[in-house]
Amino acid sequence: MPTDAFRIRDLELAGRIGTLVTKSGSIETPAFFPVVDPIRQDVSPQEIKEIGFSQIITNAYLFYKRAGGSPTDVHRLLGFEGVIMTDSGAYQMLEYGTIEVPQETIIKFEKAIGSDIAVILDHPTGNIGRRKAEESVENTLRNAKEALKLVDVENDSTIWVLPVQGGKYLDLVSRSAMSSADLPYPMYGIGSPTVFMEKYDYKVVVDMIGTAKRFLRPERPVHLFGAGHPLIFPFAVALGVDTFDSASYMLYARDDRYITDYGTVRLQDLEYFPCSCPVCSKYTPKDLLEMPPQQRRRLLAIHNLYAIKRAIERVKQSIREGRLWELLVEISSYRPEMKETLRAISKYYTYMVSFTPTSKGGLRGVRFTSLESTWNPRVMRFRTWVLTRYIPPSSSVLLRPLVSRSGMCPRPSGDAHIIYYLPYLGAIPYEACGAYPSAQFSYPASVPQDVIRDLINYIKALVVRLRFKGATISAEASRKLAWSLEVGRALEGMGISVTWL
């Protein structure tokens, strides 16, 4: 793959909008590859493209078995003019323990059928014991080195993917990723998350991705195998995943499960469709339940594809607006498991912040809704600067609550230097008023108690660093603002002389 085949156009956290150039065309990332069976298709590849997917993935091993080993151009066979990725048969290995076709045969077959993106024959880890997991890592790395004798991965027109294995054993994921980074593969994959995602155990998946990404080369695209639910997309993208694949759209449909933003719902439990895709606009849940199973499955699968596409586009827009962290916070309220996922991803905060630009075109004001909102990288940068580096120009400092919830700082009167304090942001020195995000934010009138505690701790730390001997706080504003009153009382509790104006 040429060095410019993956071009990054925008960044937010460790997520990126990019362009991946293949011999059959370019795709914009983040991108989802619907899994297409080489023979049996309830939704045709052409229909998948009409829904908005210019890329699909199919199984080269199944293709090989059903074609008797005779190669046929995969684009012509599937009737798909777009980018086709092929898996090597690893899923069958995960399900049945082994396949009878050696890697050399599979790789030659993937080249012969014209795969645009192809995966070497890895050994998926899955949810297994540690000894077996170690074997999966070693076997995958051995195959990766042997495959270099079969293909010129740096110059081949096919983009070759090296999967990282290790599963829930993060030390093994680290070992796999470090070794993979030393090999010249142009694209990485992260394998075996499906068993955890089926149980909404996304925190394990987040740890797998976060651990691997710390060692993989950041300029190369990363694929997450078997990820097919909208809930995981923004978290995976925030850690630097660029592409996904899954047959979830069809597997859920065969089980009468309907994809929503907040999980899957059984069709029998729906009275209304919370969607306006062509299927949901035309039919009701009752209509689908009365249809023959094959027709119902097909229509459910089409809706599920629309739901997946909408979720991917939403992630892209949040990157463009600088709101990816806000999207994570929002999604964390959908299910208890997603709150745990948000906590899990916060462990990789420093890594994500290192890729977040300070400013960007189209950046929007910050919307605070909970304490987790303050973990937004741009907010944390501002809070950290005030708390650790800011020096007031005068020893006479007036602490004053900022009444405005839109960041408008009143012009000070008198000689005292003003530091405004407020929930979520913590403190705004007057001379910093207007600098992003000090005047580009909003928050609700009712401030949660954990946010008030955070504000008190923040102001206490600032007072200690700047060695305030006294503080002057507006009593009138504090009577209206419970959080301001609590800050004043907390300072008095520290022995700080507080004058209530």
C-alpha positions, 0 to 999 in steps of 0.5 A, spaced: 500 500 500 502 506 498 504 511 504 499 516 502 493 511 501 491 513 508 490 520 509 487 523 515 483 529 514 480 531 521 482 529 528 478 529 535 480 525 541 484 519 537 478 518 532 479 521 525 476 522 519 480 519 513 480 517 506 483 510 505 485 509 497 484 502 494 485 499 487 477 499 487 476 506 489 476 510 496 472 510 502 471 515 507 473 513 514 470 511 519 467 506 515 463 500 516 463 493 512 457 489 512 458 482 511 456 478 505 455 471 504 459 469 498 453 465 496 447 466 500 444 473 501 438 476 504 440 483 502 444 483 495 450 487 495 447 492 490 442 493 495 447 494 500 450 499 496 444 503 495 443 504 502 450 507 502 455 502 503 461 503 498 464 497 501 463 490 504 467 484 506 466 477 505 469 470 507 475 468 502 475 461 506 468 460 504 468 462 497 474 458 496 470 452 499 464 453 495 468 454 489 472 448 489 478 452 490 477 455 483 478 463 483 473 467 480 473 475 481 470 477 487 467 483 484 464 480 479 461 474 483 458 478 488 456 484 483 459 489 487 462 495 484 466 498 490 471 496 495 471 488 497 475 486 503 476 479 505 477 475 511 481 469 511 477 464 515 479 466 522 471 466 524 471 459 522 477 457 526 474 461 532 467 457 531 470 450 530 477 450 532 481 449 525 480 449 518 483 444 513 486 450 508 493 452 509 495 460 509 499 459 503 493 457 499 488 462 502 493 468 501 494 466 494 486 465 493 485 472 496 490 475 491 487 471 485 480 473 486 482 481 486 481 482 494 482 490 495 483 489 502 485 482 505 486 479 512 492 474 513 490 467 516 490 469 524 488 465 530 483 468 533 483 469 541 476 469 543 474 468 550 478 462 552 484 460 557 490 464 558 494 458 555 490 457 549 490 465 548 498 465 548 498 460 543 493 464 538 498 470 539 504 466 537 500 463 531 498 469 529 505 472 529 508 466 526 503 466 520 504 474 519 512 473 518 510 467 513 505 471 509 511 476 508 514 471 504 508 470 499 506 478 498 509 484 498 505 488 503 508 495 502 507 495 494 502 490 493 495 493 490 492 489 495 492 492 502 494 486 507 491 486 514 495 484 520 490 482 526 492 483 533 490 478 538 490 477 545 483 478 547 481 479 555 489 478 556 491 485 556 499 483 557 498 479 551 494 484 547 500 489 548 505 483 546 501 482 540 501 489 538 508 491 539 510 485 535 505 487 529 508 494 529 515 492 527 512 488 521 511 492 515 503 491 514 499 497 512 493 496 516 492 493 523 486 489 525 484 488 532 481 481 533 476 477 537 471 482 540 465 479 538 464 474 544 464 480 549 460 485 545 454 480 545 454 481 552 454 488 552 461 487 555 464 493 552 469 495 557 473 489 555 473 491 548 475 498 550 481 495 554 483 491 548 483 497 543 486 502 548 492 497 549 493 495 542 493 502 540 498 505 544 503 500 541 501 500 533 503 505 528 498 511 529 499 513 521 496 506 519 488 504 519 486 500 524 480 495 523 475 492 529 473 485 527 466 483 528 463 490 531 456 491 529 452 495 534 452 503 534 453 503 541 461 501 540 462 505 534 463 512 538 468 509 543 472 505 538 473 511 534 475 515 540 481 510 541 483 510 533 479 505 530 477 506 523 473 501 520 469 495 522 465 489 520 459 485 522 454 480 520 450 483 525 445 487 521 442 480 518 444 476 525 439 480 529 434 480 523 434 472 523 432 473 531 427 478 530 431 484 533 431 491 531 437 495 532 436 502 535 441 507 538 441 504 545 441 497 544 437 491 540 429 490 541 425 484 539 420 486 534 415 483 538 416 488 544 415 494 539 409 498 538 412 504 534 418 504 530 423 510 533 426 511 526 424 514 519 428 509 514 424 507 508 422 500 512 420 504 518 416 509 514 412 504 510 411 499 515 409 498 523 412 493 527 405 489 527 406 489 519 412 486 519 410 481 525 404 478 520 409 477 514 412 471 512 419 470 516 423 471 510 420 477 508 420 480 515 428 478 516 430 482 509 426 488 511 429 488 518 436 487 516 435 493 511 433 497 517 439 495 521 443 497 516 440 504 515 441 504 523 448 502 523 449 507 517 446 513 521 450 511 527 457 512 523 455 518 520 453 521 527 460 519 529 463 523 523 459 529 525 461 529 532 468 529 530 467 535 525 464 539 530 469 537 536 463 534 540 466 526 540 467 526 547 460 529 548 457 524 544 460 519 549 457 522 555 450 522 551 451 514 550 453 513 557 446 514 559 443 509 554 445 503 558 448 502 565 453 498 561 455 504 557 456 508 563 462 503 565 464 503 558 465 511 559 469 509 565 473 504 562 475 509 556 477 514 561 483 510 563 486 512 556 485 519 556 492 522 556 493 518 549 486 521 546 488 528 548 495 527 545 491 527 538 486 532 540 487 539 536 487 545 540 482 548 535 479 547 529 474 549 524 467 548 525 468 547 533 462 548 537 461 551 544 461 545 550 455 543 552 455 541 560 450 535 562 454 531 568 461 531 571 463 527 566 462 532 561 468 536 564 473 530 562 472 533 555 480 534 553 479 542 551 475 543 558 481 539 561 486 543 558 483 550 560 482 547 567 489 545 568 492 551 565 488 555 570 490 551 576 497 549 575 500 555 571 496 561 571 499 567 575 494 573 577 497 580 575 495 583 582 496 580 589 489 583 590 484 578 588 476 578 588 473 571 587 466 572 584 461 567 582 459 567 574 452 568 574 451 567 566 451 560 564 453 562 557 460 565 559 459 572 559 464 576 564 462 582 567 467 588 566 470 589 573 470 595 577 475 597 582 483 595 583 481 588 585 483 582 580 477 578 578 477 570 578 470 568 576 468 561 578 463 557 576 460 549 575 464 545 570 469 550 568 472 551 575 475 558 574 476 563 569 481 569 570 478 575 567 483 576 562 482 569 559 474 571 558 473 569 551 478 564 550 475 558 548 472 554 552 471 560 557 465 563 553 463 558 549 459 553 553 452 552 556 450 548 562 443 547 566 440 551 571 440 545 576 447 543 578 448 536 580 451 535 587 457 531 584 459 537 580 458 542 586 463 538 590 468 538 584 467 546 584 469 546 591 475 542 590 477 545 584 477 552 588 480 550 594 486 547 590 487 554 586 486 558 593 492 553 596 496 554 590 495 562 589 496 563 597 490 567 598 489 569 605 482 572 604 476 572 598 471 577 597 465 573 594 458 576 592 453 575 597 447 577 593 449 572 587 451 567 592 444 567 595 441 565 588 446 560 587 447 554 591 453 552 588 456 559 590 454 559 597 457 552 598 464 555 595 464 560 600 462 556 606 468 551 604 473 556 604 471 559 611 472 552 613 479 552 610 480 558 615 480 563 609 477 570 611 471 571 606 468 577 606 461 577 603 459 583 599 
